[in-house]
Amino acid sequence: MNKVLAIVRPQFAPGFLIAGCDVFETDDSSLAEKHVRSLAGSGEYALVIIDEKLVRTFSPYTKNFIFESTSPVFVEVGLEGTSDENIIREIESLARDALGYAIRIKV
C-alpha cells in the first residue's frame, strides 16, 4: 500500500490529517528519530514527510539513513511560515518527484 506519513510538530498535524496523511506528532526530536528508525524495512509507507526542525538534532547515522532510503522515501519539509495550501502543494510536488507519479490531495 502506498501510504504517506508525516512526522511533524503538533501545530502542523491537522493540515496533514486533512490532506489524508497518517501523522506522528511530536515536539521531541529524539522520539521522532526513534520512530524514523522503526520504519526501516517496514514497508508500511511509501513516503515519509519529516518536519525539518525535528531532523536538525538527529544523529549522523539517522540522517544518512533518511538520505539513502528508498523504501520508504523520506522528504524533509520546512514548515515555518507556511499555509496549509502551500504545504499541500509541496506534498504533491514532493510525492511526484519521489514516487514518479502525480497525486492529488483533496481538502
Backbone bond lengths (Angstrom), bond angles and torsions (degrees), N, CA, C in turn:
res aa  C-N    CA-C-N  psi(-1)  N-CA   C-N-CA  omega(-1)  CA-C   N-CA-C  phi
1 M - - - 1.454 - - 1.531 108.88 -
2 N 1.300 118.15 138.59 1.462 123.21 -178.33 1.524 110.56 -97.58
3 K 1.313 115.68 79.23 1.454 120.85 -179.66 1.521 109.93 -97.00
4 V 1.333 114.76 157.60 1.461 122.06 178.92 1.530 108.08 -116.24
5 L 1.331 115.61 133.01 1.461 121.98 177.01 1.521 108.43 -117.29
6 A 1.317 116.44 137.65 1.462 121.89 173.63 1.523 107.84 -113.73
7 I 1.332 116.46 125.55 1.463 122.56 174.48 1.517 105.40 -106.53
8 V 1.330 115.62 103.33 1.463 120.79 -169.58 1.522 111.07 -141.01
9 R 1.337 114.51 164.78 1.457 120.95 172.88 1.527 108.89 -70.40
10 P 1.340 117.56 151.98 1.473 121.53 -173.14 1.528 115.60 -52.55
11 Q 1.322 118.13 -35.12 1.472 119.09 -177.32 1.532 112.91 -66.72
12 F 1.338 117.43 -18.28 1.462 120.35 -179.72 1.522 113.00 -100.56
13 A 1.318 117.57 -9.24 1.465 121.39 -176.92 1.527 113.89 -58.48
14 P 1.336 119.97 -44.94 1.468 119.04 -177.31 1.532 113.86 -57.33
15 G 1.317 117.51 -39.68 1.464 120.31 179.71 1.516 112.06 -62.34
16 F 1.323 117.07 -39.77 1.460 120.77 179.15 1.520 111.57 -73.55
17 L 1.330 117.03 -34.96 1.466 120.09 176.02 1.527 110.60 -64.15
18 I 1.318 116.36 -42.99 1.464 121.04 177.59 1.518 110.46 -61.57
19 A 1.331 116.12 -34.59 1.472 120.58 -179.51 1.531 111.89 -76.74
20 G 1.328 117.69 -4.51 1.459 120.53 176.59 1.517 115.18 93.16
21 C 1.326 117.08 11.14 1.465 120.97 178.68 1.521 110.36 -85.53
22 D 1.320 116.16 151.85 1.454 120.08 163.91 1.519 105.63 -74.62
23 V 1.329 117.54 148.51 1.463 120.28 -175.40 1.522 110.59 -131.57
24 F 1.331 115.27 134.36 1.459 123.07 168.09 1.511 104.63 -115.01
25 E 1.329 116.99 109.49 1.461 119.29 -175.84 1.517 111.16 -106.46
26 T 1.331 114.33 134.15 1.459 121.15 178.47 1.521 110.18 -162.62
27 D 1.320 114.80 150.95 1.464 121.61 170.67 1.522 110.57 -97.83
28 D 1.328 116.75 -6.68 1.458 123.42 -173.89 1.529 110.40 -95.51
29 S 1.327 116.73 110.68 1.466 121.17 -178.91 1.522 112.58 -61.08
30 S 1.328 117.66 -37.19 1.468 119.17 -178.98 1.522 111.18 -67.92
31 L 1.317 118.07 -35.44 1.460 121.53 175.83 1.529 110.35 -67.70
32 A 1.332 116.47 -40.53 1.470 120.76 176.85 1.522 110.36 -62.83
33 E 1.339 116.68 -40.59 1.465 120.84 179.91 1.529 110.95 -64.20
34 K 1.318 117.92 -42.72 1.466 121.62 177.09 1.524 110.75 -60.96
35 H 1.320 116.43 -40.41 1.467 120.08 179.48 1.530 110.70 -65.89
36 V 1.319 117.08 -40.99 1.469 121.16 177.68 1.528 109.73 -58.94
37 R 1.320 116.96 -46.41 1.469 120.31 -179.79 1.523 111.70 -63.43
38 S 1.332 117.03 -32.77 1.472 120.00 -179.61 1.526 112.07 -69.45
39 L 1.323 117.38 -17.53 1.469 121.28 -178.66 1.523 112.80 -82.39
40 A 1.318 117.65 -12.49 1.472 121.70 -177.61 1.520 109.90 -57.85
41 G 1.321 115.04 118.15 1.453 121.27 175.70 1.514 115.72 71.88
42 S 1.322 118.45 6.26 1.469 120.18 -177.83 1.524 112.62 -70.82
43 G 1.332 116.35 -30.66 1.463 120.16 -179.56 1.517 114.22 72.88
44 E 1.321 117.05 4.73 1.459 120.35 -176.77 1.531 112.99 -76.14
45 Y 1.334 116.76 -32.16 1.465 120.80 -176.28 1.521 111.07 -124.72
46 A 1.325 115.64 142.73 1.458 121.25 174.84 1.528 110.09 -88.65
47 L 1.326 116.28 -33.80 1.461 121.60 -176.28 1.519 109.00 -136.54
48 V 1.342 116.25 132.34 1.459 121.95 176.04 1.517 107.80 -123.23
49 I 1.311 115.71 119.34 1.464 122.82 178.66 1.521 106.94 -97.40
50 I 1.331 116.27 128.00 1.459 120.23 -177.27 1.523 109.93 -122.51
51 D 1.315 114.52 132.76 1.458 122.02 175.14 1.532 108.46 -60.64
52 E 1.315 115.42 120.75 1.468 122.29 -177.49 1.530 112.42 -53.72
53 K 1.319 116.96 -36.04 1.464 120.48 -178.05 1.530 110.87 -65.28
54 L 1.320 118.93 -34.02 1.457 121.94 178.44 1.521 111.58 -69.79
55 V 1.319 117.36 -33.59 1.466 122.37 -175.61 1.530 112.11 -72.96
56 R 1.292 118.10 -23.92 1.472 121.95 -173.93 1.520 114.19 -51.56
57 T 1.327 118.12 -35.51 1.465 120.31 -176.97 1.531 113.21 -103.15
58 F 1.322 118.14 8.61 1.466 120.88 176.72 1.526 109.47 -62.68
59 S 1.318 116.23 152.60 1.460 121.23 176.61 1.527 109.46 -66.94
60 P 1.331 117.18 156.65 1.466 119.76 176.61 1.536 111.82 -57.38
61 Y 1.326 117.36 -35.68 1.466 120.87 178.18 1.529 110.89 -59.38
62 T 1.333 116.72 -47.76 1.467 120.54 -178.31 1.523 110.91 -68.67
63 K 1.312 117.56 -39.97 1.463 120.42 176.98 1.528 110.60 -60.33
64 N 1.324 117.18 -40.87 1.460 121.56 177.94 1.530 110.67 -65.60
65 F 1.323 116.67 -41.49 1.463 121.52 177.17 1.526 110.44 -57.81
66 I 1.336 116.08 -46.74 1.468 120.94 179.24 1.526 110.59 -59.69
67 F 1.321 116.10 -44.38 1.462 121.54 -177.23 1.525 111.92 -64.76
68 E 1.329 117.42 -40.30 1.463 121.25 -173.93 1.520 114.85 -91.54
69 S 1.314 118.16 -14.93 1.459 120.90 -174.35 1.533 112.26 -66.46
70 T 1.310 115.11 137.57 1.469 120.66 174.64 1.526 110.96 -115.98
71 S 1.323 116.66 -9.11 1.463 120.66 177.78 1.520 108.98 -149.67
72 P 1.294 116.99 94.00 1.455 128.57 4.06 1.533 111.87 -82.84
73 V 1.313 115.13 168.57 1.460 121.62 171.97 1.529 106.39 -86.95
74 F 1.322 116.27 128.34 1.464 121.62 178.43 1.519 109.44 -102.75
75 V 1.328 115.55 139.21 1.453 121.25 177.92 1.525 108.12 -134.29
76 E 1.322 115.78 124.62 1.465 120.36 175.89 1.522 108.90 -87.45
77 V 1.338 115.57 134.44 1.461 120.45 -178.72 1.522 108.74 -129.12
78 G 1.340 115.71 127.30 1.462 120.94 173.51 1.513 108.67 -78.90
79 L 1.320 116.91 122.38 1.469 119.86 -173.40 1.518 114.23 -107.70
80 E 1.288 118.18 -3.21 1.466 119.79 -179.08 1.527 110.28 -68.26
81 G 1.318 116.24 134.16 1.456 121.61 174.77 1.514 114.82 68.46
82 T 1.314 117.92 27.40 1.455 120.24 179.74 1.518 110.36 -114.52
83 S 1.308 115.21 154.49 1.462 120.36 175.58 1.523 108.66 -97.41
84 D 1.326 116.84 164.17 1.463 120.70 177.55 1.524 111.15 -57.87
85 E 1.317 117.08 -39.41 1.470 120.96 -179.34 1.528 110.86 -63.30
86 N 1.324 116.72 -42.87 1.467 119.85 178.58 1.518 111.34 -66.45
87 I 1.329 117.17 -38.19 1.462 120.79 178.04 1.520 109.85 -62.24
88 I 1.325 117.39 -44.58 1.465 121.06 -179.64 1.520 110.49 -61.77
89 R 1.319 118.33 -44.24 1.468 121.28 177.37 1.521 111.28 -60.92
90 E 1.326 116.00 -40.92 1.466 121.03 179.75 1.529 110.52 -65.11
91 I 1.329 117.01 -42.56 1.466 120.57 178.13 1.515 110.27 -61.21
92 E 1.325 117.34 -45.67 1.463 120.79 179.48 1.525 110.99 -59.48
93 S 1.319 116.70 -43.16 1.453 121.06 -179.72 1.534 111.21 -66.55
94 L 1.319 116.69 -44.87 1.462 120.54 -179.70 1.526 111.35 -65.18
95 A 1.314 116.55 -40.41 1.470 120.25 178.41 1.525 110.48 -63.63
96 R 1.321 116.70 -41.18 1.470 120.56 178.75 1.527 110.27 -60.93
97 D 1.320 116.56 -44.86 1.464 120.42 -179.95 1.529 111.90 -68.61
98 A 1.335 117.00 -41.62 1.461 120.84 -175.15 1.522 113.08 -78.09
99 L 1.327 117.16 -39.43 1.463 121.09 -174.12 1.519 113.20 -96.47
100 G 1.325 116.98 -17.86 1.460 119.83 178.35 1.510 114.37 87.58
101 Y 1.325 117.01 6.62 1.460 119.07 176.02 1.531 108.41 -148.16
102 A 1.309 114.94 157.82 1.450 120.50 -175.94 1.523 110.78 -83.24
103 I 1.338 115.66 141.68 1.448 120.26 171.30 1.518 106.89 -119.54
104 R 1.301 116.13 155.70 1.458 121.44 178.13 1.520 106.95 -124.03
105 I 1.306 116.61 122.56 1.455 121.57 179.94 1.519 107.78 -100.76
106 K 1.335 115.47 119.55 1.453 120.76 178.31 1.512 108.50 -98.22
107 V 1.325 115.71 132.74 1.461 120.45 -179.61 1.497 109.42 -104.94
